[in-house]
Amino acid sequence: MASRASIYFLVLALSLFASSFTNICAEESGSESESKEFVLTLDHSNFSDTVSKHDFIVVEFYAPWCGHCKKLAPEYEKAASVLSVHDPPVILAKVDANEGENKDLASDFEVKGFPTIKILRNGGKNVQEYKGPRDADGIVDYLKKQSGPASVVIKSVEDASSLIDDKKIFIVGVFPKFSGEEFENFTSLAEKLRSDYEFGHTLDAKLLPRGESSVTGPIVRILKPFDERFVDFQDFHVDALEKFVEESSLPTVTVFNNDPNNHPFVIKFFNSPNAKAMLFLNFSSETADSIKSKYREVAEQSKGEGISFLIGDLEASQGAFQYFGLKEEQVPLLVIQKAEGEKYLKPNLEADHIAPWVKDYKVILYFLHLLHLFCQLLLDVK
């Protein structure tokens, strides 16, 4: 019969073995979890089949040599891990667009730089640009919103407070009921522009932080962090509604400085099809305030004339100076760039020069337009 000491050592040995086995299994399980990739790898052979199976999928087109792609990769993977347990799961995928066999795929999606991220809905039938942050938390927040409804119903003051950010544009429809042509046109526009703006709809204008609270609709109200802070619109024809949103969401004068809250408006300014008036000056100079004031007056008077206005601080505008081939000694400098790319410059500007110089530009533009019409008429006669 075994002694008590022998039994004790046998039990101790079995305990140590069990503990070691548990640790090994845990390490293997952890290693397996860490090595699992949540981002799907797609290529020309499986892209269409995979995309067609998903109502919502996000695809990054990347190149292995691209520095920005390398920086994005761990953030994108982390976001994919978090979103894999979202209800419903949000699928993130990637395509090596540098691979020869995938280049036609990249061309189909108009990939012009890396990384390019696309949001594909309805099995790939609806494609939109990803316009959100590039860090994991930002990607998660943005895609949770994008995977939900294009316009969110606002039922309470708390709903409005959680959705409406004082530093961002928010577009809300006020309706007597959530049906009818006006409501359908609004939700269609929200779906089309959801990558650019956030939308909501409500039955009660009193829930909104700004604007007339007694209106019952249907109206569209844009809440914005600049100019008049809000503006209402009642034409629900889709084209008119889209034009109103695009024009109202750009400040009378876009500010180009180091404030990140202004960056979305700067991007929108440069993407606008309008002619662009750009005033560059040193914001800390003695004459800056008077020049800014006169410039804003001219911008206010020029609304609806096809010219967008921007004012840039010299410190933040070095990239623009290099792009346009400008020199710091020309500041204060006013540049007007036509939609076709032709530029007009007024260097060493004084406040009183702004209005007459912009007026002269408009006159020249008007006569060029008349000349174009006259030439077209002659061609038609021939």
TIMI-13374 format. One record per atom (N, C-alpha, C): residue in one letter; x, y, z. Coordinates in steps of 0.2 Angstrom, whole numbers, padded with zeros to 4 digits, always signed. Layout:
AXYZ;...
END
This chain:
M+0004-0006+0000;M+0000+0000+0000;M+0004+0006+0000;A+0003+0011-0004;A+0007+0017-0005;A+0007+0021+0001;S+0012+0024+0003;S+0013+0028+0009;S+0009+0035+0007;R+0007+0038+0013;R+0004+0045+0012;R+0009+0050+0008;A+0015+0049+0010;A+0020+0054+0006;A+0020+0053-0001;S+0020+0046-0003;S+0020+0045-0010;S+0013+0048-0014;I+0008+0047-0010;I+0001+0049-0013;I+0002+0057-0014;Y+0004+0060-0008;Y+0005+0067-0008;Y+0009+0070-0014;F+0015+0067-0016;F+0019+0069-0021;F+0016+0067-0028;L+0012+0062-0028;L+0008+0060-0034;L+0003+0065-0036;V-0001+0067-0031;V-0006+0073-0032;V-0003+0079-0034;L+0003+0081-0031;L+0006+0087-0032;L+0009+0087-0039;A+0011+0081-0042;A+0014+0081-0048;A+0008+0082-0053;L+0003+0079-0052;L-0003+0079-0056;L-0006+0086-0057;S-0006+0090-0051;S-0008+0097-0051;S-0004+0101-0055;L+0003+0100-0054;L+0008+0104-0058;L+0007+0103-0066;F+0006+0097-0067;F+0005+0095-0074;F-0002+0098-0077;A-0007+0098-0073;A-0013+0101-0075;A-0013+0108-0076;S-0009+0111-0071;S-0008+0119-0072;S-0004+0120-0078;S+0001+0117-0079;S+0005+0118-0085;S+0001+0117-0092;F-0003+0112-0092;F-0007+0110-0098;F-0012+0116-0099;T-0015+0118-0093;T-0020+0124-0094;T-0016+0130-0097;N-0010+0132-0094;N-0006+0138-0097;N-0005+0137-0104;I-0003+0131-0106;I-0001+0130-0113;I-0007+0131-0117;C-0012+0128-0115;C-0019+0129-0119;C-0021+0136-0120;A-0020+0140-0114;A-0022+0147-0114;A-0017+0151-0119;E-0011+0149-0119;E-0006+0153-0123;E-0007+0151-0130;E-0009+0145-0132;E-0011+0143-0139;E-0017+0147-0141;S-0022+0147-0136;S-0028+0150-0138;S-0027+0158-0139;G-0023+0161-0135;G-0022+0168-0135;G-0018+0169-0142;S-0013+0165-0143;S-0009+0166-0149;S-0013+0165-0156;E-0018+0160-0155;E-0023+0159-0161;E-0027+0166-0162;S-0029+0169-0156;S-0034+0175-0157;S-0030+0180-0160;E-0023+0181-0157;E-0019+0187-0160;E-0018+0186-0167;S-0017+0180-0169;S-0015+0179-0176;S-0020+0179-0181;K-0027+0178-0179;K-0032+0179-0183;K-0033+0186-0186;E-0034+0186-0193;E-0035+0192-0196;E-0042+0193-0198;F-0045+0199-0195;F-0052+0200-0196;F-0053+0204-0203;V-0048+0207-0206;V-0049+0210-0212;V-0049+0205-0218;L-0054+0204-0222;L-0054+0199-0227;L-0049+0202-0233;T-0046+0197-0236;T-0041+0198-0241;T-0045+0196-0248;L-0046+0201-0252;L-0049+0200-0258;L-0045+0201-0264;D-0046+0198-0270;D-0043+0199-0276;D-0048+0198-0282;H-0045+0198-0288;H-0049+0198-0294;H-0054+0191-0294;S-0051+0186-0291;S-0055+0180-0291;S-0060+0179-0286;N-0060+0183-0281;N-0066+0182-0276;N-0070+0188-0274;F-0068+0194-0277;F-0070+0200-0276;F-0078+0200-0277;S-0080+0199-0283;S-0087+0200-0285;S-0092+0195-0281;D-0089+0189-0280;D-0093+0184-0276;D-0094+0186-0269;T-0089+0188-0266;T-0089+0191-0259;T-0093+0197-0258;V-0092+0202-0262;V-0096+0208-0261;V-0103+0207-0262;S-0105+0202-0267;S-0112+0201-0269;S-0116+0198-0263;K-0113+0195-0258;K-0116+0192-0252;K-0117+0197-0246;H-0115+0203-0247;H-0115+0208-0241;H-0119+0214-0243;D-0124+0216-0239;D-0127+0222-0240;D-0123+0228-0238;F-0117+0227-0234;F-0113+0232-0232;F-0106+0230-0231;I-0101+0232-0235;I-0094+0230-0234;I-0090+0235-0236;V-0084+0236-0233;V-0079+0241-0234;V-0073+0238-0236;V-0071+0241-0242;V-0065+0239-0245;V-0059+0244-0246;E-0053+0242-0243;E-0047+0246-0244;E-0043+0244-0250;F-0042+0248-0255;F-0037+0247-0260;F-0030+0250-0258;Y-0025+0246-0258;Y-0019+0248-0255;Y-0013+0245-0259;A-0007+0248-0258;A-0001+0245-0261;A+0004+0244-0256;P+0008+0238-0256;P+0012+0236-0251;P+0018+0241-0249;W+0020+0245-0255;W+0025+0250-0254;W+0023+0257-0251;C+0016+0258-0250;C+0013+0264-0248;C+0014+0265-0240;G+0017+0271-0239;G+0018+0272-0232;G+0012+0273-0228;H+0007+0277-0231;H+0001+0278-0228;H-0003+0272-0227;C-0003+0267-0231;C-0006+0261-0231;C-0003+0257-0225;K+0003+0257-0224;K+0007+0254-0218;K+0004+0257-0212;K+0004+0263-0212;K+0001+0266-0205;K-0006+0265-0204;L-0010+0264-0209;L-0017+0263-0208;L-0018+0255-0206;A-0014+0251-0208;A-0015+0244-0208;A-0017+0241-0201;P-0013+0243-0196;P-0015+0241-0189;P-0021+0244-0186;E-0023+0250-0188;E-0029+0253-0186;E-0035+0250-0189;Y-0034+0249-0196;Y-0040+0245-0200;Y-0041+0238-0197;E-0036+0235-0195;E-0037+0228-0193;E-0040+0228-0186;K-0038+0233-0182;K-0041+0234-0175;K-0048+0235-0176;A-0050+0240-0180;A-0057+0242-0181;A-0061+0236-0184;A-0058+0232-0188;A-0061+0226-0191;A-0063+0221-0185;S-0058+0220-0180;S-0059+0216-0175;S-0065+0218-0171;V-0066+0225-0169;V-0071+0228-0165;V-0078+0227-0169;L-0078+0228-0175;L-0084+0228-0179;L-0086+0221-0181;S-0082+0216-0180;S-0084+0210-0181;S-0090+0207-0177;V-0090+0210-0171;V-0095+0208-0166;V-0101+0213-0165;H-0101+0218-0170;H-0106+0223-0170;H-0112+0219-0173;D-0118+0222-0171;D-0125+0219-0173;D-0128+0224-0178;P-0128+0222-0184;P-0125+0216-0187;P-0118+0217-0189;P-0114+0212-0190;P-0107+0213-0191;P-0105+0218-0197;V-0100+0222-0196;V-0098+0226-0202;V-0091+0223-0204;I-0091+0221-0211;I-0086+0218-0214;I-0081+0223-0217;L-0074+0222-0215;L-0069+0226-0218;L-0065+0221-0222;A-0063+0224-0228;A-0059+0220-0233;A-0053+0224-0236;K-0049+0221-0239;K-0043+0224-0243;K-0041+0221-0249;V-0039+0225-0254;V-0037+0222-0260;V-0030+0225-0262;D-0025+0221-0264;D-0018+0224-0266;D-0019+0226-0273;A-0020+0233-0274;A-0021+0236-0280;A-0015+0236-0284;N-0009+0235-0281;N-0003+0235-0285;N-0001+0228-0288;E-0005+0223-0287;E-0005+0217-0290;E-0008+0217-0297;G-0004+0215-0302;G-0006+0216-0309;G-0013+0213-0310;E-0015+0207-0307;E-0021+0205-0309;E-0027+0208-0306;N-0025+0213-0301;N-0030+0217-0297;N-0031+0224-0300;K-0027+0226-0305;K-0027+0233-0307;K-0033+0235-0311;D-0036+0230-0315;D-0043+0231-0318;D-0048+0233-0313;L-0048+0229-0307;L-0052+0230-0302;L-0052+0237-0299;A-0045+0239-0298;A-0044+0246-0295;A-0047+0251-0300;S-0046+0250-0306;S-0048+0255-0311;S-0056+0255-0311;D-0059+0249-0311;D-0066+0250-0310;D-0069+0254-0305;F-0065+0254-0299;F-0067+0258-0293;F-0064+0265-0293;E-0061+0267-0299;E-0058+0274-0300;E-0053+0275-0294;V-0048+0270-0293;V-0043+0271-0287;V-0037+0275-0290;K-0036+0281-0288;K-0031+0285-0290;K-0025+0286-0286;G-0026+0284-0280;G-0021+0285-0274;G-0022+0280-0269;F-0017+0279-0265;F-0017+0274-0259;F-0016+0277-0252;P-0020+0275-0247;P-0025+0270-0248;P-0032+0273-0250;T-0036+0270-0254;T-0042+0272-0256;T-0047+0267-0253;I-0052+0270-0249;I-0057+0266-0246;I-0064+0267-0248;K-0067+0262-0250;K-0074+0262-0253;K-0079+0258-0249;I-0085+0261-0248;I-0091+0258-0245;I-0095+0255-0250;L-0097+0249-0250;L-0101+0246-0255;L-0107+0243-0251;R-0113+0245-0254;R-0119+0243-0251;R-0123+0239-0256;N-0128+0236-0254;N-0133+0232-0258;N-0129+0227-0263;G-0124+0223-0260;G-0121+0219-0265;G-0116+0222-0270;G-0114+0228-0268;G-0110+0232-0273;G-0113+0236-0278;K-0120+0237-0277;K-0123+0241-0282;K-0123+0248-0281;N-0121+0250-0275;N-0121+0257-0272;N-0114+0258-0269;V-0110+0262-0272;V-0103+0263-0270;V-0102+0270-0268;Q-0099+0271-0262;Q-0097+0278-0260;Q-0090+0278-0257;E-0088+0284-0257;E-0081+0285-0254;E-0081+0285-0247;Y-0076+0282-0244;Y-0076+0282-0236;Y-0072+0289-0235;K-0076+0293-0231;K-0073+0300-0229;K-0072+0301-0222;G-0071+0296-0218;G-0070+0296-0211;G-0063+0296-0209;P-0062+0296-0202;P-0055+0296-0199;P-0051+0289-0201;R-0045+0290-0199;R-0040+0284-0201;R-0038+0281-0195;D-0040+0282-0189;D-0038+0279-0183;D-0044+0274-0181;A-0042+0268-0177;A-0047+0263-0176;A-0053+0265-0173;D-0053+0269-0168;D-0059+0272-0164;D-0063+0276-0169;G-0060+0280-0173;G-0064+0284-0178;G-0067+0280-0183;I-0063+0275-0186;I-0066+0271-0191;I-0072+0267-0188;V-0072+0265-0182;V-0077+0261-0179;V-0083+0266-0179;D-0083+0272-0176;D-0088+0276-0175;D-0091+0278-0182;Y-0087+0280-0186;Y-0090+0282-0193;Y-0094+0276-0196;L-0091+0270-0196;L-0094+0265-0200;L-0100+0262-0196;K-0101+0263-0190;K-0107+0261-0186;K-0113+0266-0189;K-0111+0272-0190;K-0116+0277-0192;K-0118+0275-0199;Q-0113+0274-0203;Q-0114+0272-0210;Q-0118+0266-0212;S-0117+0261-0207;S-0121+0255-0208;S-0128+0255-0205;G-0129+0261-0202;G-0136+0262-0200;G-0140+0265-0205;P-0146+0268-0203;P-0150+0272-0207;P-0147+0278-0209;A-0148+0281-0215;A-0145+0287-0218;A-0148+0293-0214;S-0154+0293-0212;S-0157+0298-0208;S-0160+0295-0201;V-0158+0298-0196;V-0160+0295-0189;V-0166+0299-0186;V-0171+0295-0184;V-0177+0299-0181;V-0175+0302-0174;I-0177+0308-0173;I-0176+0312-0167;I-0183+0312-0163;K-0183+0309-0157;K-0189+0308-0154;K-0189+0312-0147;S-0183+0315-0145;S-0182+0318-0139;S-0177+0323-0139;V-0177+0328-0134;V-0171+0332-0134;V-0164+0329-0133;E-0165+0323-0129;E-0159+0319-0128;E-0156+0316-0135;D-0161+0314-0139;D-0159+0312-0146;D-0155+0317-0150;A-0158+0323-0149;A-0155+0329-0153;A-0148+0331-0150;S-0148+0331-0144;S-0141+0332-0141;S-0136+0327-0143;S-0138+0321-0143;S-0133+0316-0145;S-0131+0316-0152;L-0135+0318-0156;L-0134+0318-0164;L-0131+0325-0166;I-0133+0330-0163;I-0131+0337-0166;I-0125+0340-0163;D-0119+0341-0166;D-0113+0343-0164;D-0112+0350-0166;D-0111+0355-0161;D-0110+0362-0163;D-0105+0364-0168;K-0100+0359-0169;K-0094+0360-0173;K-0095+0357-0180;K-0101+0354-0181;K-0102+0351-0187;K-0109+0353-0190;I-0109+0351-0197;I-0116+0352-0200;I-0120+0346-0199;F-0127+0348-0197;F-0132+0343-0197;F-0138+0345-0200;I-0141+0340-0204;I-0146+0342-0209;I-0152+0338-0206;V-0158+0342-0204;V-0164+0338-0201;V-0170+0340-0205;G-0174+0335-0206;G-0181+0336-0209;G-0186+0336-0204;V-0190+0341-0204;V-0196+0342-0200;V-0202+0340-0204;F-0206+0335-0202;F-0212+0333-0206;F-0218+0332-0201;P-0224+0333-0204;P-0230+0331-0200;P-0231+0324-0199;K-0228+0320-0204;K-0228+0313-0204;K-0223+0310-0208;F-0220+0304-0206;F-0215+0301-0210;F-0217+0297-0216;S-0220+0300-0220;S-0222+0297-0227;S-0224+0303-0232;G-0225+0301-0238;G-0226+0306-0243;G-0220+0308-0247;E-0221+0312-0253;E-0216+0313-0257;E-0210+0317-0254;E-0212+0322-0250;E-0207+0326-0247;E-0202+0322-0243;F-0205+0317-0239;F-0201+0313-0234;F-0197+0308-0238;E-0200+0305-0244;E-0196+0301-0248;E-0190+0304-0251;N-0191+0310-0254;N-0186+0314-0257;N-0180+0316-0252;F-0182+0317-0246;F-0177+0319-0241;F-0173+0313-0239;T-0176+0307-0238;T-0173+0301-0236;T-0168+0299-0242;S-0171+0300-0248;S-0166+0298-0254;S-0160+0302-0254;L-0161+0309-0253;L-0155+0313-0253;L-0150+0311-0247;A-0153+0310-0241;A-0149+0307-0236;A-0145+0301-0238;E-0148+0297-0241;E-0144+0291-0243;E-0139+0293-0248;K-0140+0297-0253;K-0135+0299-0258;K-0129+0303-0255;L-0131+0307-0250;L-0125+0312-0247;L-0123+0309-0240;R-0125+0303-0238;R-0123+0301-0231;R-0116+0301-0230;S-0111+0300-0235;S-0104+0300-0234;S-0102+0307-0232;D-0105+0313-0234;D-0103+0319-0233;D-0107+0323-0227;Y-0113+0321-0225;Y-0117+0324-0220;Y-0120+0319-0216;E-0122+0322-0210;E-0126+0318-0205;E-0133+0321-0206;F-0138+0316-0206;F-0145+0318-0207;F-0150+0315-0201;G-0155+0319-0200;G-0160+0316-0195;G-0167+0319-0197;H-0172+0316-0194;H-0179+0318-0196;H-0183+0318-0189;T-0188+0322-0189;T-0192+0323-0183;T-0199+0325-0184;L-0204+0324-0180;L-0210+0327-0180;L-0211+0333-0176;D-0206+0335-0172;D-0207+0341-0168;D-0201+0345-0168;A-0202+0351-0171;A-0196+0356-0171;A-0194+0359-0165;K-0198+0358-0160;K-0196+0360-0153;K-0190+0356-0150;L-0189+0351-0153;L-0183+0346-0150;L-0177+0349-0153;L-0177+0353-0158;L-0170+0355-0161;L-0168+0361-0157;P-0161+0362-0157;P-0158+0367-0153;P-0158+0374-0156;R-0159+0375-0162;R-0160+0381-0166;R-0165+0382-0171;G-0168+0388-0172;G-0173+0389-0177;G-0180+0389-0174;E-0184+0391-0178;E-0191+0392-0176;E-0194+0385-0174;S-0197+0385-0168;S-0199+0379-0165;S-0206+0377-0166;S-0210+0382-0169;S-0217+0381-0170;S-0219+0378-0177;V-0214+0377-0181;V-0215+0375-0188;V-0217+0367-0188;T-0221+0365-0192;T-0224+0358-0192;T-0221+0355-0199;G-0218+0359-0203;G-0215+0356-0209;G-0221+0355-0215;P-0218+0352-0220;P-0212+0349-0221;P-0206+0355-0223;I-0201+0355-0219;I-0195+0359-0220;I-0189+0355-0219;V-0184+0358-0222;V-0177+0355-0221;V-0173+0361-0218;R-0170+0359-0212;R-0166+0364-0208;R-0159+0362-0208;I-0154+0366-0210;I-0147+0365-0209;I-0144+0368-0203;L-0142+0365-0198;L-0139+0367-0192;L-0131+0367-0194;K-0128+0373-0193;K-0121+0373-0195;K-0117+0378-0190;P-0110+0377-0190;P-0106+0380-0185;P-0104+0387-0187;F-0107+0390-0192;F-0104+0396-0195;F-0110+0401-0198;D-0108+0407-0200;D-0113+0411-0203;D-0119+0412-0198;E-0125+0411-0201;E-0132+0412-0198;E-0133+0406-0193;R-0129+0401-0193;R-0130+0395-0188;R-0136+0390-0190;F-0141+0393-0194;F-0146+0388-0196;F-0149+0391-0202;V-0152+0387-0207;V-0156+0390-0212;V-0161+0385-0214;D-0167+0387-0216;D-0173+0383-0218;D-0174+0383-0225;F-0177+0377-0228;F-0178+0377-0235;F-0185+0373-0236;Q-0189+0374-0241;Q-0195+0371-0242;Q-0196+0368-0249;D-0192+0368-0253;D-0192+0365-0260;D-0190+0358-0259;F-0194+0353-0260;F-0192+0346-0259;F-0191+0343-0266;H-0190+0347-0271;H-0188+0343-0278;H-0180+0341-0276;V-0179+0335-0278;V-0172+0332-0276;V-0166+0337-0278;D-0166+0339-0285;D-0161+0343-0287;D-0160+0350-0283;A-0166+0353-0282;A-0166+0359-0278;A-0164+0358-0271;L-0166+0353-0268;L-0164+0351-0261;L-0156+0350-0261;E-0154+0346-0266;E-0146+0345-0266;E-0142+0351-0267;K-0145+0355-0271;K-0141+0362-0272;K-0141+0366-0266;F-0147+0366-0263;F-0147+0370-0256;F-0142+0367-0251;V-0142+0361-0250;V-0138+0358-0245;V-0130+0359-0247;E-0128+0359-0253;E-0121+0360-0255;E-0119+0367-0254;E-0124+0372-0256;E-0122+0379-0256;E-0122+0381-0249;S-0127+0379-0245;S-0128+0381-0238;S-0123+0378-0233;S-0119+0373-0235;S-0115+0370-0231;S-0108+0372-0232;L-0107+0377-0236;L-0100+0381-0236;L-0100+0387-0233;P-0096+0389-0229;P-0096+0396-0226;P-0096+0401-0231;T-0098+0407-0229;T-0097+0413-0234;T-0090+0414-0235;V-0086+0414-0230;V-0079+0414-0231;V-0076+0408-0227;T-0073+0404-0231;T-0070+0398-0227;T-0063+0400-0224;V-0061+0398-0218;V-0055+0400-0215;V-0050+0394-0215;F-0044+0395-0218;F-0039+0390-0219;F-0034+0392-0214;N-0034+0388-0208;N-0029+0389-0203;N-0027+0382-0200;N-0024+0382-0194;N-0022+0376-0191;N-0028+0373-0187;D-0034+0376-0187;D-0039+0373-0183;D-0042+0367-0187;P-0041+0361-0184;P-0044+0355-0187;P-0051+0355-0189;N-0055+0359-0185;N-0062+0359-0186;N-0064+0363-0193;N-0059+0366-0195;N-0060+0370-0202;N-0058+0366-0208;H-0055+0360-0207;H-0052+0356-0212;H-0057+0354-0217;P-0063+0351-0214;P-0068+0348-0219;P-0071+0354-0223;F-0071+0360-0221;F-0074+0365-0225;F-0069+0368-0230;V-0062+0367-0229;V-0057+0369-0233;V-0057+0364-0239;I-0058+0357-0237;I-0058+0352-0243;I-0064+0353-0247;K-0070+0355-0244;K-0076+0356-0248;K-0075+0362-0252;F-0072+0367-0250;F-0070+0373-0254;F-0067+0371-0260;F-0061+0367-0260;F-0057+0366-0265;F-0061+0361-0270;N-0066+0357-0267;N-0069+0352-0272;N-0075+0356-0275;S-0077+0362-0273;S-0082+0366-0276;S-0081+0367-0284;P-0086+0367-0288;P-0085+0369-0295;P-0085+0376-0296;N-0086+0380-0291;N-0086+0387-0292;N-0079+0390-0294;A-0078+0396-0296;A-0072+0400-0296;A-0070+0401-0289;K-0064+0402-0287;K-0061+0402-0280;K-0057+0408-0279;A-0060+0412-0275;A-0056+0418-0272;A-0052+0416-0266;M-0046+0417-0266;M-0042+0415-0260;M-0037+0421-0258;L-0038+0423-0252;L-0035+0429-0249;L-0030+0426-0244;F-0023+0427-0245;F-0018+0425-0240;F-0015+0430-0237;L-0015+0430-0230;L-0012+0436-0226;L-0009+0433-0220;N-0005+0437-0216;N-0003+0435-0210;N-0008+0437-0205;F-0011+0432-0201;F-0017+0434-0197;F-0015+0438-0191;S-0008+0438-0189;S-0006+0442-0183;S-0004+0449-0185;S-0004+0451-0192;S-0002+0458-0194;S-0007+0463-0192;E-0005+0469-0191;E-0009+0475-0189;E-0015+0476-0194;T-0014+0475-0200;T-0020+0476-0205;T-0024+0470-0206;A-0023+0465-0203;A-0027+0459-0204;A-0034+0459-0203;D-0036+0463-0197;D-0043+0463-0196;D-0047+0467-0201;S-0044+0473-0203;S-0048+0477-0208;S-0048+0474-0215;I-0043+0470-0217;I-0043+0466-0223;I-0049+0461-0223;K-0049+0457-0217;K-0054+0452-0216;K-0061+0455-0217;S-0062+0460-0214;S-0069+0463-0214;S-0071+0465-0221;K-0067+0469-0224;K-0068+0471-0231;K-0069+0465-0236;Y-0065+0460-0235;Y-0066+0453-0239;Y-0072+0450-0237;R-0075+0450-0231;R-0081+0447-0230;R-0087+0451-0233;E-0086+0457-0233;E-0092+0461-0236;E-0092+0459-0243;V-0087+0459-0247;V-0087+0457-0254;V-0090+0450-0255;A-0088+0445-0250;A-0090+0439-0251;A-0098+0439-0250;E-0100+0442-0245;E-0108+0443-0244;E-0111+0446-0250;Q-0108+0451-0253;Q-0111+0454-0259;Q-0111+0449-0265;S-0107+0444-0265;S-0106+0440-0271;S-0109+0433-0271;K-0114+0432-0266;K-0117+0426-0265;K-0121+0425-0271;G-0121+0418-0273;G-0125+0417-0279;G-0122+0418-0286;E-0116+0421-0286;E-0113+0423-0292;E-0107+0418-0294;G-0107+0412-0291;G-0102+0407-0294;G-0095+0408-0291;I-0094+0411-0286;I-0087+0412-0283;I-0088+0410-0276;S-0083+0406-0274;S-0082+0404-0267;S-0076+0408-0264;F-0076+0409-0258;F-0071+0414-0254;F-0068+0410-0249;L-0061+0411-0249;L-0057+0408-0243;L-0052+0413-0241;I-0051+0413-0234;I-0045+0417-0232;I-0040+0412-0228;G-0034+0413-0230;G-0029+0408-0227;G-0024+0412-0223;D-0022+0409-0217;D-0017+0411-0213;D-0010+0409-0216;L-0005+0414-0217;L+0001+0412-0220;L+0004+0406-0217;E+0004+0406-0211;E+0007+0400-0207;E+0005+0393-0209;A-0002+0393-0211;A-0005+0386-0213;A-0005+0385-0220;S-0003+0390-0224;S-0004+0390-0231;S+0002+0388-0235;Q+0007+0386-0232;Q+0013+0384-0236;Q+0012+0379-0242;G+0008+0374-0240;G+0006+0369-0246;G+0003+0373-0252;A-0002+0377-0250;A-0005+0381-0256;A+0000+0385-0259;F+0004+0388-0256;F+0009+0393-0259;F+0014+0389-0264;Q+0016+0383-0262;Q+0020+0379-0266;Q+0016+0376-0272;Y+0009+0374-0271;Y+0005+0372-0276;Y+0004+0377-0282;F+0002+0383-0279;F+0001+0389-0284;F+0007+0393-0286;G+0013+0391-0284;G+0019+0394-0286;G+0019+0402-0283;L+0017+0403-0277;L+0016+0410-0274;L+0022+0411-0270;K+0023+0417-0268;K+0029+0420-0264;K+0026+0423-0258;E+0030+0422-0252;E+0028+0426-0246;E+0028+0433-0246;E+0033+0436-0250;E+0033+0443-0251;E+0027+0446-0254;Q+0023+0442-0257;Q+0017+0445-0261;Q+0011+0446-0256;V+0012+0443-0250;V+0006+0444-0245;V+0006+0451-0242;P+0000+0454-0241;P-0007+0451-0242;P-0008+0449-0250;L-0010+0444-0252;L-0011+0442-0259;L-0018+0439-0260;L-0021+0441-0265;L-0028+0439-0267;L-0027+0435-0274;V-0029+0429-0274;V-0029+0425-0280;V-0036+0423-0282;I-0038+0424-0288;I-0044+0421-0290;I-0043+0416-0296;Q-0045+0410-0295;Q-0044+0404-0299;Q-0051+0402-0302;K-0051+0403-0309;K-0057+0401-0313;K-0058+0393-0312;A-0064+0391-0314;A-0065+0384-0314;A-0060+0380-0318;E-0059+0383-0324;E-0054+0380-0329;E-0047+0380-0327;G-0045+0383-0321;G-0038+0383-0318;G-0035+0390-0319;E-0037+0394-0324;E-0034+0401-0325;E-0034+0405-0319;K-0028+0408-0317;K-0027+0412-0311;K-0026+0419-0312;Y-0029+0424-0308;Y-0028+0431-0307;Y-0025+0433-0301;L-0020+0437-0300;L-0016+0438-0294;L-0016+0446-0293;K-0018+0447-0286;K-0017+0454-0284;K-0012+0454-0278;P-0006+0455-0279;P-0001+0455-0273;P-0001+0461-0269;N+0002+0461-0263;N+0002+0467-0258;N-0004+0471-0258;L-0009+0467-0256;L-0016+0470-0256;L-0017+0474-0250;E-0021+0480-0251;E-0024+0484-0246;E-0031+0483-0246;A-0034+0484-0240;A-0041+0483-0239;A-0046+0486-0244;D-0044+0492-0246;D-0048+0496-0251;D-0048+0493-0258;H-0043+0489-0259;H-0042+0486-0266;H-0047+0481-0267;I-0049+0477-0262;I-0053+0471-0263;I-0059+0472-0267;A-0064+0476-0265;A-0070+0477-0269;A-0069+0479-0276;P-0065+0484-0278;P-0064+0486-0285;P-0061+0480-0289;W-0056+0477-0286;W-0052+0472-0290;W-0057+0466-0291;V-0061+0464-0286;V-0066+0458-0287;V-0071+0460-0292;K-0073+0467-0292;K-0078+0469-0297;K-0075+0469-0304;D-0069+0471-0305;D-0066+0471-0311;D-0065+0464-0314;Y-0064+0459-0310;Y-0064+0452-0312;Y-0070+0450-0314;K-0076+0452-0311;K-0083+0450-0313;K-0084+0453-0320;V-0082+0459-0321;V-0084+0463-0327;V-0080+0459-0333;I-0074+0457-0332;I-0070+0454-0337;I-0073+0447-0338;L-0075+0444-0333;L-0078+0437-0333;L-0085+0438-0337;Y-0089+0443-0336;Y-0095+0444-0340;Y-0094+0445-0347;F-0089+0449-0349;F-0087+0451-0356;F-0085+0444-0359;L-0081+0441-0356;L-0078+0434-0359;L-0084+0430-0360;H-0089+0430-0356;H-0095+0426-0357;H-0099+0428-0363;L-0100+0435-0364;L-0103+0437-0370;L-0099+0436-0376;L-0093+0436-0376;L-0089+0434-0381;L-0089+0427-0383;H-0090+0423-0378;H-0091+0416-0380;H-0098+0415-0383;L-0103+0418-0381;L-0109+0417-0384;L-0110+0420-0391;F-0106+0426-0392;F-0106+0428-0399;F-0102+0424-0404;C-0097+0421-0401;C-0093+0416-0406;C-0097+0410-0407;Q-0101+0408-0402;Q-0105+0402-0403;Q-0111+0403-0408;L-0113+0410-0408;L-0119+0412-0412;L-0116+0412-0420;L-0110+0414-0420;L-0107+0415-0427;L-0106+0408-0430;L-0104+0403-0426;L-0103+0396-0428;L-0110+0393-0430;D-0115+0395-0426;D-0122+0392-0427;D-0124+0394-0434;V-0123+0401-0436;V-0125+0404-0442;V-0122+0401-0448;K-0115+0399-0447;K-0112+0396-0452;K-0114+0389-0454;
END
